[in-house]
């Protein structure tokens, strides 16, 4: 026996469908599930934004200042000025100015549809690489989303469960 999937939106919004108590209850249930999923997806978007910013918040190990002895004085880097080691290909980019980190946004682009990323021109070049400049990829969004996959499902289903139960 084949199991047929029901499209609840069509059942609830079917023109001329008899409105009995059971149909109204189904419509209310579907509305609660939809609202829970939208809230859960919003939570996932903001959690992803936070995690991406945290992955970019690594200045990396600062090189030890090189001191030379010259007449008893130590020569080296000036106090408060450090150079930051550039990230290696495959690592998240390291910050120098924190402009990329501060530009990570989570925005709703449609009903229940969110976009997480950066409008900065060089964000895409860092994520995927840029061949004309021999810049190898330094992904910082995709690894976070992969790492959060199970947590995302828990957030969404948790919101649905709260509203339905």
N, C-alpha and C positions, 0 to 999 in steps of 0.2 A: 504494500500500500504506500503510495507516494504521499509525502507530507508537503502541503502547500503553504508557503509563507504568506502571511497576511500583511497588507500595507494598511496600517492603522489610520494614516492620514486620509486615505481614500474611503475607508469605512466610516470614519467620523464625519467627513465632509461630503459624503456622497449625496448628490441632489435627490430630494424626494425620499431619503431614507427615513424609516420610521424612528422617531425619537422616543425610545422607551428609556426606562431607568438604567438598563444595562448599557445602552449605547452612550448615554451621558456619562456613566461611570468610566467607560472605556476612554472617552474623550478627555476626561479629567486626568486619568492615569497617564495617557499619552502626553498631555500638557506638562504634567509633573516630571516625567522622564526627560522631555525635551528641555525643560528649564534646568533640571539637574545636570544634564550634559553640557548645556551652555555655561553654567557656573563652573563646572569641572574643567572645561576647556580653557576658560579664562584663568583659572588657578594654574593650570599647566603652563600657559603662556607666561605668566608672571614668575613662576618658578624657573622656567627656562631662562628668562631674562636675568634673574638673579644668579643662576649657576654659570651662565656665559660670562657675566661680569666678574665673578669670582675666578674663573679660569684665566681671565686676562689680568688679574690683579697680582701677577707674579713678576716682580722686577728681576728675578733671577739672581744667582749668586754674583755679588759684586767682586771684581778682581781685587786682590790684595794690593795695596799701594806698594810700589817699588821704591825703596829708599836707597839712596846712595850716600855714602859718607864723604863729606867734603869739609875738611877743617872742623870737624866736630858738629856740623849742622846736618840735619836730616832733610834731604830734598825729596819731594814727592808730590802727591796730589794735594791741592789746597783743601782746607777744611770745608766740608759741605758739598764739595763737587766730586761726583763719582761718575764713572762711565758705566753704562749698562751693557751687558753682553747681549748681542743680538740672538734671537731664537734660532734654533736649528730647524731645518725642514722637518715637518711632522709635528713639531711642538706648537702650542698656542703662541701667538706673537707676544713678545714682552712689551711692556709699556715704556714710553719715554715721557709722553705728555698726558697720558690717560684720556686723550680725545676719543680714541676708539671705544674704550670702556664706557665712557660717559654717553656715547652715542647709541648704545644698545637699547632698542625700544621694543615694547610689546604693544601692538595696536590692533584694535578690532577693525577688520576690513569688510565684514559682512556678518550676517546673523550666525553666531557661533563659529565664525572663522577668524582666526588671529594670525598675525604675522609677527615674527620675532626676528630682529636683525638690526643692521646699521645702515643709515643712509650715506655714510662716509664713502667717498669714491674708492678708497683703497681697501675697504673691507672685503670686497669680492676678490680682489687680487690676492689678498692674504689667504682667504679661505680656499681658493682653487688654484692659486699660482698665476703667474703672468709671464708667459713665454718670451715676449719681446725684451723683457728686462732680466731674463733668466732667474726669476723669482720662483722658487719652489713653494708648493702649498704649505701653509701653516694653519691647518684647520682649527677653528675655535668654536664653531657652532655645531657641526655635525657630530663630533665626539660627545658633546654634552647631551644632545638629543638622544643618541644611542644609549648613553649611560643612564638616562632618565626614563627609558621606555616603560619599565615595569612600574616605576613610581607614578608615571603619568596615568596609567590604567587605574591604579589604586585611587588617585585623586578624582578621576572622573566617576568611577563607579561608587566611590564614597559619597559624592554629592548626590548622585541619583538615589542611592539607598536612603540618605537622610530625608529627602523629599517624598519618597514613595512610602517609606515605612511609618 
